[in-house]
Amino acid sequence: MTDKGQEPIQVEQLETNPLFPSGEWEGFYTYAFGPDVRRYMMSFALTFKNGRVSGSGIDDIGRFIWHGSYDTEQLRCWLQKRYLTHSVSYDGYVDENGIWGSWEIPPYSRGGFHIWPKGLSENVMLEDTETIPESVTFPELVNL
């Protein structure tokens, strides 16, 4: 209690786990046009705090906002990427190379993604599958 009889204000701290750094991020999502799978770059900021993640950014579709949650014990992250016209669900696994996983616009489309803190490494790409935990499975990269 303070000297005026009020409870002290709790200040929320940013996540301290180094695998969930708040700040500028970048990465890509994949999208298939028939047999041709392409990468589309994203640039955005994320804030990790008390199991919740939020942020905003831009990609080839337009501006978007992120909302979701994360788990530092399971090393998982679940995000909703919201555009003005639609939302995309992201489900990812976290490691020292960022967040890897799959995205989906139910029931129409799905693909893979990899995002990382800006400046971590521009050379870490989806082909580096030996660094993806065995429990990660990417759905077929096709339009449904």
C-alpha positions as CSV (number, residue, x, y, z in Angstrom):
1,M,0.0,0.0,0.0
2,T,1.1,3.5,-0.6
3,D,1.0,6.1,2.2
4,K,-2.4,7.3,0.8
5,G,-4.0,3.9,1.3
6,Q,-3.9,2.9,-2.4
7,E,-2.5,-0.2,-4.0
8,P,0.7,0.4,-5.9
9,I,0.3,0.4,-9.7
10,Q,1.7,-2.8,-11.3
11,V,4.0,-2.0,-14.2
12,E,3.9,-4.7,-16.9
13,Q,7.4,-5.8,-18.0
14,L,8.4,-6.8,-21.5
15,E,9.3,-10.5,-21.9
16,T,12.8,-11.2,-20.7
17,N,13.2,-14.6,-22.5
18,P,15.7,-13.8,-25.3
19,L,13.8,-16.0,-27.8
20,F,10.8,-13.5,-27.5
21,P,12.4,-10.1,-28.1
22,S,10.2,-7.1,-28.5
23,G,11.1,-4.8,-31.4
24,E,11.5,-4.9,-35.1
25,W,11.0,-8.2,-36.9
26,E,11.1,-9.4,-40.5
27,G,10.5,-12.6,-42.4
28,F,8.3,-14.2,-45.0
29,Y,5.3,-16.3,-45.6
30,T,4.9,-18.8,-48.5
31,Y,2.0,-19.0,-50.9
32,A,1.5,-21.6,-53.7
33,F,0.1,-20.9,-57.1
34,G,-0.2,-24.4,-58.5
35,P,3.2,-26.0,-58.3
36,D,5.0,-22.7,-57.9
37,V,5.6,-21.7,-54.2
38,R,6.7,-18.1,-53.6
39,R,8.0,-16.2,-50.6
40,Y,6.4,-12.9,-49.6
41,M,8.4,-10.6,-47.3
42,M,7.0,-8.9,-44.2
43,S,8.3,-6.1,-42.0
44,F,6.8,-5.4,-38.6
45,A,7.2,-4.8,-34.9
46,L,6.2,-7.1,-32.1
47,T,5.7,-6.6,-28.4
48,F,5.9,-9.7,-26.1
49,K,4.5,-9.1,-22.7
50,N,2.9,-11.4,-20.0
51,G,2.1,-14.2,-22.5
52,R,0.5,-11.8,-25.0
53,V,2.0,-10.6,-28.3
54,S,0.9,-7.6,-30.4
55,G,2.3,-5.5,-33.2
56,S,1.8,-4.1,-36.6
57,G,3.5,-4.1,-40.0
58,I,3.3,-4.3,-43.8
59,D,3.6,-6.9,-46.5
60,D,2.6,-7.3,-50.2
61,I,-1.1,-7.4,-49.2
62,G,-1.0,-4.2,-47.2
63,R,-0.9,-3.0,-43.6
64,F,-1.8,-5.4,-40.8
65,I,-1.9,-5.8,-37.0
66,W,-0.8,-8.8,-34.9
67,H,-2.6,-10.1,-31.8
68,G,-1.9,-13.4,-30.1
69,S,-0.2,-15.4,-27.4
70,Y,3.1,-17.2,-26.7
71,D,4.4,-19.8,-24.3
72,T,8.0,-19.6,-23.1
73,E,8.0,-23.2,-21.7
74,Q,6.5,-24.8,-24.8
75,L,8.4,-22.4,-27.1
76,R,5.2,-21.8,-29.1
77,C,3.5,-18.7,-30.6
78,W,0.0,-18.3,-31.9
79,L,-0.8,-15.1,-33.9
80,Q,-3.7,-13.6,-35.8
81,K,-2.6,-11.3,-38.6
82,R,-5.5,-8.9,-39.3
83,Y,-5.9,-6.9,-42.5
84,L,-8.8,-4.6,-43.2
85,T,-10.5,-7.3,-45.3
86,H,-9.5,-10.6,-43.6
87,S,-7.5,-12.4,-40.9
88,V,-4.8,-15.1,-41.1
89,S,-4.0,-17.6,-38.3
90,Y,-0.3,-18.3,-37.6
91,D,0.9,-21.2,-35.5
92,G,4.6,-21.3,-34.8
93,Y,7.5,-23.0,-33.0
94,V,10.2,-20.8,-31.5
95,D,14.0,-21.4,-31.6
96,E,17.2,-19.3,-31.8
97,N,16.4,-18.6,-35.5
98,G,13.0,-17.0,-34.8
99,I,9.5,-18.4,-35.3
100,W,8.7,-21.2,-37.8
101,G,5.3,-22.7,-38.6
102,S,2.2,-22.6,-40.7
103,W,-0.5,-20.0,-41.6
104,E,-4.1,-20.6,-42.6
105,I,-7.1,-18.8,-43.9
106,P,-9.7,-21.4,-43.1
107,P,-10.9,-23.1,-45.1
108,Y,-9.3,-21.6,-48.2
109,S,-5.5,-21.4,-48.1
110,R,-2.5,-22.3,-46.1
111,G,1.3,-22.2,-46.2
112,G,4.5,-21.9,-44.2
113,F,6.2,-18.9,-42.6
114,H,9.5,-18.0,-40.9
115,I,9.9,-14.7,-39.0
116,W,12.9,-13.5,-37.0
117,P,14.1,-10.4,-35.1
118,K,15.4,-7.8,-37.6
119,G,19.2,-8.2,-38.0
120,L,19.3,-11.8,-36.7
121,S,20.2,-13.3,-40.0
122,E,19.0,-12.7,-43.5
123,N,20.6,-16.1,-44.5
124,V,18.2,-18.2,-42.3
125,M,15.5,-19.4,-44.7
126,L,12.8,-22.1,-45.0
127,E,15.2,-24.5,-46.7
128,D,17.2,-24.7,-43.4
129,T,14.9,-27.4,-42.3
130,E,17.5,-29.2,-40.2
131,T,17.0,-26.4,-37.6
132,I,13.2,-26.9,-37.5
133,P,12.1,-28.9,-34.5
134,E,10.9,-32.4,-35.6
135,S,7.5,-31.7,-34.1
136,V,6.9,-29.0,-36.8
137,T,4.9,-30.1,-39.8
138,F,4.1,-27.8,-42.6
139,P,0.8,-28.4,-44.3
140,E,0.8,-28.9,-48.1
141,L,1.6,-25.5,-49.6
142,V,-1.4,-25.4,-51.9
143,N,-4.5,-23.4,-52.4
144,L,-7.6,-25.3,-51.4
